[in-house]
Amino acid sequence: MPIQVNGLYGYINDRGELIIQPQFKYADDFYEGLASVLLGNQGGFIDTSGKLAIPPQFEGNPGRFSEGLAAVRVKGKAGYINKGGQMVIPAQFDNAREFREGLARVEMGPPNDRKTGYINTKGEIVVPATLNLGWDFSEGLAAVWKGAKVGFIDKAGKLMIPAQFKGAGQFSEGLARVQAGNKWGYIDKNGTVVIKPQFSYANEFFEGLAAVKIGKKFGYIGKDGKLVIKPGYDWANPFSEGLAAVRIGTDQGKWKYGYIDKTGKIVVPVQFNETDKFSAGLAWVYLGPPGQGKSGYIDKSGRYVWQPTR
């Protein structure tokens, strides 16, 4: 896990022990055995021992490895490399995302008229870049914008759920959040509304629960649409490893996060300015003003495994 000390990034293990000395301008998490790092203004990749596996040579921070490929930028364009550092899909896109379920979202065109399409791992265009916008594939479908409305396509680019919604998210645990008018609800993969639009906002389902906004506060519902955790938060993140970060306050300079369990009990007191989800038993937390604070890692009891540093 990446940590920052005196402005440089290194890595700790899940016991909070420093295993790769701080030396990078930026460092990401490990994905598929490699992590992107920034040395100077060029990005490359290291292995879990800290050895450079792919020397810094790319513009800015490279993307994460997913399905054996990572998006990188060369001369202002994005393409994909393999784990040997070879450019296997030429840099030709204006923007490129991670591969999900065999397809990656790519964008082409000027910033004020950029279009979205999808390619496969061979670099072949599967869905031409003619869409106004699109999300990554999840559970076989992707939300795409056709004009001002959102529908869902399959991996062949066929519109499976007509473009009829004002907004939409990704499918997760068989359901996708959709916006009809000013309210959010949920549909299944047939496009059938299973939880009617009734919420001011809604997030995806994770671990059987989804954060929804009722009035001005967030709570959590189950897949039957029934309230499981009463609204009482100004923001609520998805559950991960049995815990979810929730926020009290709406002013970024003053708001605080803590963690609740699936009964709604606060198990890590509200105290952090920013947080991330739990992964392998640990969660990244941040204390202080944006860009001026310190970050560390806590376990599920709220104990620091790595004291906040910057």
N, C-alpha and C positions, 0 to 999 in steps of 0.2 A: 504494500500500500504506500502511495507517495506521501511524503511529508516535506515541509519546508523549514529550513533553518538558515537564518541570516540571508534570506533571499534566494537560496539555492535549494533545489529539490533532490531528495534521495528517497530511500525506501525502508520500511520496517516490515517485520513479519507479524503474524496475528498475536504474538506475545508482546508486541511493542518493542522488539529488539531491532536496533539499526543493522540492516544487512547490506545496504548499498549507500555509501557515503554521499551526502549532499554535494552535487557537482553540476547539476543541470539547470538551465534557465527555466525549464518547465518539464514536468513529467506526468504521464497519464498512468492509469491502472494497467495491469497486465491482461491481455486478451490473447487466447490461444498461444500462450507461452512467450509473447513479446509485448513490450511496452514502448510507445512512442515517446521520445525525449527531444528536447530542444537544446542544442549547443550553439551559442551565438544566435544567429538568425536562421539556422538550418536545422531541419528535423531529420531524425533517424530512429532506429529501434535498438533496444537492448534486450538481452535474454535475462532469465531470472538470477543469474550470477552477477549481473551488472556489466557484462561484456557487450561491446557494440556488435550486434548481429548484422545490422544494415547501417553503414556509416551515414552521418548527417549529410544530406545532399538535396533535400526537398525544401520548398518554400513554406515557411511557417510550420505549424503543428500538423503532422500527418494524421490520418484517420486511424481508427482501431481495426485490427485484424478481425475479420468475420468471414467464415467459410473459406479460409485460406487466403483471402485477399484484403488489401488495405488501400484506401484512397489516398493519393498524394498529389501535390501540385508541382508542376514544372513549367516555367515560363508563362505563368498566369492561367494555365489550364490544368484540369484534374483528370487523372487516370488511375490505374490500379497496378500495384506490385504484388508479387507472391512473396513467400517467406524467405526466398533467396535474394530478394531485393531486385528481381528482374521486372521490368515494366511489361506486363502481359496484356494489359488493355491500354492502348496509347492515350496519352494526355490530350484530350479533345473536348472535354466537357467544361462548362463554366462552373458547375458545382457537381459534386458526387457524394453519395451517401453510402453507408455500410450495406453489405448484402444481407438480405433477410429472406429466408426460404427460397434461396436460389436466384433472387432478383434484387437489383439495386436501383434506387431512384436517382436519376441524373437530371440536370437542368442545363438548358442551352438558350442562348439569346441575350440581348442587352438587359441590364438590371431592371429597367422599367417595362420590359416585355418578355420576361423569362418564362420558358415553357418547361413542363415536366414530362419525362418519359421513364421507361424502365429497360434495363439491359440484363442479360444473363451472365454467368461467370465466364463465358467465352467472349464477352464483349458485344454479342449480337443484340441488336435492338429488338425487343419483344413488344414493347408498347411505344410507338413514336412519341417524340417530345412535342406534343400538341396540346397537352392539358394545362390549364391555368395553374393548377396546384395538385399535389398528391401526397399521401402519407406512405410510409413503408408498408410492405405486406405483413399481415399478421393473421394466422389461422386461415391462410389461403385467399384472403381478400384484402384489397387496399381501398381506402377512401380517396376519391378523386373529385376535383371540381370541374364541372362543365358549365361554363358561364358563372352565374352566381349561386348555383345549386350543387349539392354534394350527393354522390351516389357511390357504389362500390363495384370494382372490377375484379375479375379473376385473373389468374396468371397468364392467360392468353390475351388479356386486354378487353374481354367481353364484359359489358355492363350487366352485372347480375342483379343489382338492386338499383332501380332507377334514381337518377339525380333529382331529388325532391326535397332535400333537407337544407337548412340554412347553415348548419355546421355539423361536424361529425368527428369522432375519434377512431381509434383502432379497435379491432375485435380482440377481446381478452376474456378468456373463460366462456366463450360462446356468445358473448353479447358485445354490442358496440353502442356507445353513447351517441345520440343524435339530437340536433336542435330543430324544433319545429316552432316557428314564430320566435317568441322570447323564452321558451321553456325547453328544458332538456329531459329526455327519457332514454329508453334503451330498446334496441331491436335485436332479433336473432339473425342467423345467416340467411334466412329466407326473406328477410326484410319485414317480418311481422313485428309489430310493436308489442313487446312483452311487459314493459313498464312504461306507462303512458307519460308523455312529456308534462312535467309538473314542477320541475326544479329550476331554480335560478341559474344553477350550473351543475355539472356532473363530471366526475372523473371515471377512469376505467376500473373494472373489477380486478382485484388482486386478493388471493386467499379468501375468496367468497364474499368480500365486502367492497363497496364503492363509496367514496366520499361524495356527498351531494350538498348543495347549498339550498337551504329552505329559509326564505326571507333573507336575512343578512348573515346567517351563521351556517357553518358546515357541521354535518353529522355523517353517519354511515348507514347504508341500507344493505340488506341481503338481496339475493337474486330474485326473491319473490316481491321485491319492492318495499318490503316492510322495514320500518326504522329499527335499527339494532343499537345504534349509539346516538343519543339525542344531540341535536345541534347545539353547539356551544363554543365553536372555534371560528376564527376569522379566516383560516385556511386549513386544509387537511390533506396530507399526502397519502399515497397508497400504503397498504400494509406490506411488510416484508419481514419474514422470519418472526411473525407474530406481533410485531410492533409497528406503529405508524407515528410519524412526526406530525404534530399539530401546532398551530400558531395562534398566539393571542396578540392582538394589535394589528393595525392597518398601516402605521407609519414605519417605513423601512428602518429608520434610524432608532426606533423604539421597540419594534415588535420583538417577541421572544418565542422560541420553539421548545417543546418538550416531546416526550413520547408516551403514547397510551397503548394499552393492550386491547384485546378484542371485546372486553367488557366495558371499555371506556375509562378504565382506571388509569390514572397518571402514574407511570412506573419510573420515568425519569423526569424530574421537575422541569417546568418551563424556565429556561435560562439562557438558551443559545440564540444568536442572531441569525444563523443559517444552519441547516443540517442536511444530511443525506440519509438514504435508507440503510438499514442493516444488511450486511453481507458478510458471511463467514463469522457471524457473531459480533462484528464491530460496525460502528457508524462514524463517519466523518462529521465533525461539528466545528462551528466557527463562532468566535467571540470577538465583538468589537465592531466599529464602523466599517462600512464597505471599503475594501481595499486597504484598510489600516489596522485590521485586527489580527488575531492569531487563530490557527486551526490545529485540531488534535483529533484523537480517536477515543471513543468510549465503548465499553461493553454494555450488555443489556441491563446491568444494574446501575448504569450511569457512571461507573468508575472509569477514570482516565487510564487508558493503556499507553497512550502517548499524550503527554501534557501539551497544551497549546503552544505553538511556536510560529514564527514567521520568518 
